[in-house]
Amino acid sequence: MEAGVPLSFVDFPEDVQLCILSFLLPTELAAFAATCKSFVTLYRNDQRLWFAMCHRRWGSKTLINKWGDGRISYRRLYRILEEHENLIGFWRRSGNNHTSSPPLVCFEWGQSSITGSRISPSKNHGYALIKEPFLCMTVSSDGEAVNYIDHDGRFTLMEDGLLAESELADNELTRVNVSFIGESHFVVEESYGFSGFTRASSSTRGEDNEDIYGSPPAEIYQYFANRTSPSGNGSSRRQRKKEKLKQMRKMEPEHFVKIVNCSPTKSRPLQGLWKGVGDEGNLDLYLVSYDDVGGLACRKVGNSSTPFTCHAPMFWTSSSMIMKFPFSPEENKIYSSRVHLGPPWAIDDENEMHVSGIVCVNLSYDLAIPGLVRNVVNLSQYEGRLWLYEDGTFGFGFLWDGFIVDLKHVAKDGQIMDAIDPDDQ
């Protein structure tokens, strides 16, 4: 029986070719295109191929055909999303720039944008977190990355397109540049240009934007519009007020550092961002991290006026070994004799928590904060416990105070838990 002639890649149907090629990275696709002239055109210009590559990588997170009103080159869109997807997750403002806005920022996928929100603890709302609009990154139909910043956190960007320049001013939004410094640091800086704004571009493009702010035709048009308008004087006053507000609001560059490992894993069940109500009834945010030798530490994600490195650990231990059930009578007594801290409506539920593991916290504070030991009379007061619950959360407490601070997830599956709008505060 005569053996069949083996098929080459070009013998496959076109839709099969596109499906196979969509699994490749751009560098791999470029190497493939170098094998045949016909594949060069496919690599450079084929919208279907680059749409398939975008959809395979980000289609479950955003609507690829909505970016740039569906008129953008998908090859260009792939490059933009590849650069900006690193924004997804939690970041903390770095440096002392004298701003009162919350230091924690979370970026999430939108239908045709990446949106950043300021995250801060609520007051008198239990475990709820205030989620305020902060920054939006989207793409214009000509393939340009455009970034808006919302100073007051009151405006919600619609998903049906970009804002006109007049809408930016009316909603007190500012166009900004987002510049990446490595993978864990970015800077937000105001763009200057048309009507006080310019099209923000990626830091890697380095393109200069034409500055046409205050051109004579625009000033003349505004002058006659104010004179002929029935409310001309009022419009003029409002315009001057907006211009004055812009000058007062000239923003300083803001630096942000990424919070890596912000979610628990099977091997590191305590790591990540958590929230809990302390003994004063205030909701606080905590960051728990493991070190390379098996220890772990917990710090508060404090207010923006204090550098993160200045916050002393809430607890620190050189060993994160978990004691499994069943526990000794002494450990059962330590847990059962404590009061759970939290909102009143949640305390009954927390008392029903089933403990699956215990970590002993024997703090070596002299390693974490040199010199502290000399100021402490009784080091045993810093000994504590971490109680791991069956639902994946945990609580912590010190032996001397008789309380348990129960911690809840800040986010789960990429979504902020218990988020509320600023107006609900």
PyMOL commands that set and color helices and strands:
alter all, ss='L'
color gray80, all
select helices_A, chain A and resi 9-11+14-21+26-33+37-45+47-58+64-70+74-87+165-170+194-196+216-228+232-248+308-310+329-336+344-351+365-368+373-375+379-382+422-424
alter helices_A, ss='H'
color red, helices_A
select strands_A, chain A and resi 89-94+104-109+114-121+129-139+145-150+173-180+185-190+254-258+272-277+283-290+296-300+315-317+323-324+339-341+355-361+384-389+394-398+403-409+411-412+415-416+419-420
alter strands_A, ss='S'
color yellow, strands_A
deselect
rebuild
show_as cartoon
